[in-house]
Amino acid sequence: MRSGFSARLDQFVHQGLTGGCVWGLRSAEGEWGVTRSHVKNVLEVMPFWANQYDAEKVCCEEWRVYSATPIDLEEFLEDWLPGMHKDCMQVGINWCVDLRGDEVAPLDLMELFVSKLD
């Protein structure tokens, strides 16, 4: 895992632990928001936010079909991150309105959460 974590990543972990959930984007049909990586174009990225407000800010233009949806932190760590690793996806962290920001490997993010729990 890289050593210099960004402030967004650190904020995501801290707020996720404090709030007990993270926020993803889900359509009325139950589809979760996914896009191509800006770092490794061959990978898909599923973005998540530490709070509802920031997640809702990106629900415009082509992303207007989505709404901010909470995911319990335990479920995120135990089910979502291992599943995303299996599917060779990256995790987008606290992206800004232009849908850009940190992208991390799911198991690296899990490791960071676990290190903050100790």
N, C-alpha and C positions, 0 to 999 in steps of 0.2 A: 504494500500500500504506500502511496506517496506520503511524504513527510509534512509538507506545508499545506495544511487544509485551509480552504478559503473561509472567510467570515460567514458566507452563506451556508456552507456545509456545517460549520460549528453551530450556527444559529438553528439550523434544521434539527440537528441531534438534540440540542439543549431544549428547544421548544417541544419536540416530539416526546422527550422524556417527561417534561413538566406537564404537558397537556394530555398525555396518554394516547395520542393519535396523530396521524399524519393525514394529509388531504390529497386526494387524486381527483381527476376529472372523469365523470361518467355521464354517458348520454342517457336519454329516456329509455332507449332500447337495451340498456345495460352494458354497452360497450365502453371500455376504458380508453382514455386518450393516449395515443402512441404516435410517435413521429420518428423520423430518421435522425441519427446522431449528427451533430455538427462537428464532432471530433473524428469519428470513424464512420463514414457514410454507409458502410455495409451493415452496421448495427442499428437496431431499433432502440428507442429510449421511451420509457414511461416516466413522465414528470410527476413529482410530488412536491407538496408545500407543507410548511410547518403550521400554517394557519389558514383558516377559511378565507379571510379577506384577500390575501395574496393569490390564492388559487382562483378566486372569482374574478380577479382583475384580468386574467387571460382568456376568459370566456367571451370572446368577441370575434368578429369576422368568421373565419372558417371554424373556429373553436366555440362558436356561440351555441352549438348543439349540446355542449357539455355543461355540467354544473358541478360545483365543488362538493365532494362527497368524503366524509370522514372514514378512515380505516383505523381500527383499533391497533395500537402499537404492537401488542403481543402477536396479533394475527399478521401484521406487516412483517415482523421479524421472523416468525416461525413458518409462515406459509408463502407470503408474497416474495420476499427476497430469495429464498431457495428456488422457488418456481421461476423467477426471472433469471436466475443464474442458469437453471436447466434450459431455459429458452434462449440463452445467449443474448439477453437484453441488458441495457445499461439503465441506471436510475438517474433521472434529472432532478436536481435539487434546487428548490426555491427559485425557479426560473423567473425572469422578469417578463414583462408584457410581450416582448418580441420572441418569446419562447427560446431563450438562450440562457446558458448558465453552466454550472458544474454538472458533469456527467461522471458517475462513479460506478464501478462494478458492484453488483448486489452484495457479494460476500465481503467486499471491503467496507461497505456501509454497515453491514451487520457487525463486523469486527469493531468498527468505531463506536457503535451503540453499546456493545458489550464492554468495551474499555471504559466508557463513561459510567457504566453501572457499578464497576468495581470500586 
